[in-house]
């Protein structure tokens, strides 16, 4: 029993080391890997090569599958090049299995020792995260040694020999057993290494070992499909296509396992190395042959998993992929895109309100209420998504970005509420009684609306790019809007003094609308001060008219602001 526990703990250590390497690489180079994958979709050979490279870095084809599935789910990548990347990921996994089986025992203590020093001393820096990667690599090498050491006593036990003696004839049963190994250990690499150890100890024959390797590859495909179960149909098609490619390879190769075992057995290398070499050869040949078939496979997966019709209710987040939460740069980029979507909905609400003021379709009021519900739903989704991020691993820049996203989403949610209240005022006051604004009054509201939408566009640009010059432009635009609002308010009072009937009838509504627009403008322009207050921004000049930064800006409370 103790020997079995040692083996299981060694496998667990291997999985944990792989997880540490994956998260460390993604936190340091996540954006670059994302850019590499997104730019390699034009040519299948390039996509194939990028899948090999990325998987070799992150030490896991499942991690590559999660990245690629999120791209396809968000509409950033077509399915065919995504399948080409997944084929490259399978080859990358087999290649790293060969590299990690070399005698690197001397490297493990060095990687762990220096990795711990760098990680604990500079945790929030890139060097600290690279130290985390070193720890993970050291643990992987150590775990491989422990697996070999723990498996040796097991292979000599009579019960184990009896158990594996059943795997001597049925290639399908052997393959299913290998798939089960991979799924239980949550790693095809661990299953392949255990198979190589059993074959080297003569517990199983080479033929059985090859069947177990083929099955382990199939099990990794099942794992990827299960991991993508929470994604939309577009994201699940990536894992489905990869699994179907592996299933096809399994069906074609299993009948030839006997002749292949006889051929490979003549190679002048050890039995364990024969198993690892077959793993690399099998994946390389299978993936190369499947590469031209990615387009037909994509069509077949589209037919098997069609898009579900979206219900006509509140908006659902499109970019908040839970798989990216372990990679802060990717998760923050997802939240930024969803926040920009909130900004687009606010603009649509403003435009619908203006059409309604001009005598447009009264049904636009229902659209405004529905759009405000969309903003509330997206705000809640972004807030909860950011709350799930591991903030203790965020660097200073990512922490500021986290706070900026929270701040802007709060402001946009408040803006939606203000616009909805403006609609209620329009419907319940003078306009509901058939009264209309004077030509001058309507022109003033239109001018303020146009300036407000322009400031919203500029604010979203500043939020996205953090450009200092545009932030200064936005700050000046805020002051111009205030001057314009005061001038229009004085002009309205002048019309009241001149006894303009339309101005008298709509006075309360007119002044209320321009006051609400002023508040909306302040909410939109607040992002300028976040950029100008950034200590990394050069020449940031304090604005004597700028409001003080809210106390929750850098440490916002995750909860309702109402």
WODAFEN-V896457 format. One line per field, one symbol per residue. phi: phi as a letter, one per 20 degrees, with the letter a starting at -180 (. if undefined). psi: psi as a letter, one per 40 degrees, with the letter a starting at -180 (. if undefined). burial: I if it has 9 or more other C-alpha atoms within 8 Angstrom, else O. A space follows every 50 residues. Layout:
phi: ???
psi: ???
burial: ???
This chain:
phi: .ffffffffffffffffffffffffffedgffffffffedefcfffffff fffffffemafffffffffffffemebfffffffffffffffffffffff effdffegffffffffffffecfedfffffffffgfffffffffffffff fffffefffffffeffecbeffffffffffgfffelafffffffffffff emfcffffffffffffffffffgffffefeefgfffffffffffffffff ffegfdfgfffffffefecfffffffffgffffffffffegfeffgffff ffffcffffefecffdfddeeffeffdgfffffffffffffgffffffff fffffffenfgfffffffffffffffffffffgffffeffffeeffffff fgfffgfffffffffffffffffffffddgffenecffgfffffffffff ffffffgfffffffdmfffffffffffffffffffffffffffffffemf gffffdffffffffffffffffffefffffffeffeefmfdfefefffff fefecfeeafee
psi: ddddddddddddddddddddddddddddedddddddddefedhddddddd dddddddefhdddddddddddddeeeiiddddddddddddddddddddde eigfdddddddddddddddddfdeiddddddddddddddddddddddddd dddddeiddddddeeegedhddddddddddddddefhddddddddddddd eediiddddddddddddddddddddddedeiidddddddddddddddddd ddddeeddddddddeeifiidddddddddddddddddddedeeddddddd ddddgihihhigaiiihdeghdeedegddddddddddddddddddddddd dddddddefahdeddddddddddddddddddddddddeigdeehiddddd dddddddddddddddddddddddddddebdddeeiiiidddddddddddd ddddddddddddddefhddddddddddddddddddddddddddddddefh dddddeddddddddddddddddddedddddddeheehifhhhheehiihi dedegihgihe.
burial: OOIIOIIOOIIIIIIIIIIIIIIIIIIIOIIOIIOIIIOIIOOIOIIIII IIIIIIOIIIIIIIIIIIIIIIIIOOIIIIIIIIIIIIIIIIIIIIIIOI OOOIIOIIIIIIIIIIIIIOOIIIOOIIIIIIIIIIIIIIIIIIIIIIOI IIIIIIOOOIIOOIIOIIOOIOOIIIIIIIIIIOIIIIIIIIIIIIIIII IOIIIIIIIIIIIIIIIIIIIIIIIOOIOOIOIIIIIIIIIIIOIIIOII OOOIOOIOOOIOOIIOOOOOIIIIIIIIIIOOIIOIIOOIIOOIOOIIOO IIOOIOOOOOOOOIIOOOIIIOOIIIIIIIIIOIIIIIIIOIIOIIIOII OIIIIIOOOOOOOIIOIIIIIIIIIIIIIOIIIIIIOOIIOOOIOOOIII IIIIIIIIIIIIIOIIIIIIOIIOIIIOIIIIOOIOIOOOIIOIIIOIIO IIIOIIOIIIIIIOOIOIOIIIOIIOIIOOIIOIIOOIIOOIOOIIOOOI OIIIIIIOIIIOIIIIIIOIIIIIIOIIIIIIIOOOIOOIOOOOOOOOOO OOIIOIOOOOOO
